[in-house]
């Protein structure tokens, strides 16, 4: 089982991200081409279906939903297209199915700080986190700051420190026999709202390079993170006695269109019509698919 | 073998059962005598009362639906080998002439299921019986299929989708655990299979604008074109119950195949006054009297016959697949 820790600042969209991952699984898992199979165990469905209903009705997760979701488990599998459909059933290879356990780290700063103070209770509670094979860092794009002339520190400094510590403690305190590397993934949430000045200062375009151009995307993302998460970037490049600890990071750019419902009222999720397939939130589906695909790629290299 | 018929409140379950009763009355009394139907007295009373009401042009009343908490019936299919034996032997119970499927109808908005969905604890006998089902028939109410996302029917359909998806996953979980117990006990068992079937109920109420928006033509493909039927039905399910569809396919990932889904329609023609709205409750159109019978409600009879026939092979096949499991449970208890 691949253990994925989702860490993000307050309000960075962790629950929404998980909900949209589920929505992506549902949509692809019911697609006409039938090339992707998706299963959520019963214990994960209770909260995630409620979240799905909210998102598909145009609502964001409420406080109770956020509190309720600590983690979910998905099982995913893909097959290549192009083979004769009559042989399709045989083509599903159970050994290619991947089980992914997502654990949400709600308040990353508090949790990591308790752990660093030596709290045994915190270590016990953080077990799932420390044993993570993948750490997905959700970076709230609305909080990204532009590098100024005076080179003032980014307002994301505290978050940067917490994430750096998270990577450090995940490596030092948690390990399971099959884990050789920790895979860092960075997801820029609310990327449609990133400040123009931030993009200008980082000398990058408004749109990130498309999925598939890994090195271009890495350069684009790192240009944005260099000023905002410098300590984290330094940490994941660290080696332990020459041995690589962290895998090369992957970057994703998530967004979800919203509509204003009037002054003072909460924003609504904008739904769009999908061909002849009904509705879905207007979001960066390709990025979510790439995220799931990335996890499928990592899973075979993780034991235990 | 236990089978479940799942439907929401007012999804057309009682009407479906009344029409199924009507279909089997006609089909089960044919000269081939290879299909039998049985229902416990309580269920039979309700189904026959629904049937009588329909022959009088009326839909089942709400009070009739409340009269009984559990509706069930049994389909019996003559075993192929037994069918070749002399009539006298065939009539003997020891020859076990029929493969049977025992269907029970469940209201997914009912108290028992809601409690199970909330807690995940299968403490009630009804839920334990439900989870043992090897055939799951899901009624999808076409009258709630709307393209207007700010309406109550849209939200009801979303909720129904979540509930059915959770139930299907609980079936898969149960079957998977049962399979593991068998294997751990040294019993050879095949990979578990659940046979799903979807009934698109109130199909005549599916609005043209909904079909047009989904790029579908009005007529559902004929019974001999299974592939086209699957594509048409899945095009509707993909939009209105996507979680259910994805979890059915996902059964393969969870180690319980639910890939052999079939799709059926249910409709009953109602009286319409041209250019005018019907006042009061709609009335069922009945067919005229003919040599083979008369005064029957005008409904999708062929679909009901196909529904009955679909389970023939499954009924014959299932005992082999679950016999070991039943033996195991008997030994354990």
Interface residues (C-beta under 8 A of the other chain):
Chain A: X25 X26 X27 X29 X30 X31 X32 X34 X37 X38 X39 X40 X41 X42 X43 X45 X46 X49 X50 X52 X53 X56 X57 X58 X75 X76 X77 X89 X92 X94 X97 X271 X273 X276 X277 X278 X279
Chain B: X117 X120 X149 X154 X155 X158 X159 X162 X165 X166 X169 X170 X172 X173 X213 X214 X215 X216 X231 X234 X235 X237 X238 X239 X240 X242 X243 X245 X246 X247 X249 X250 X251 X252 X253 X254 X255 X259
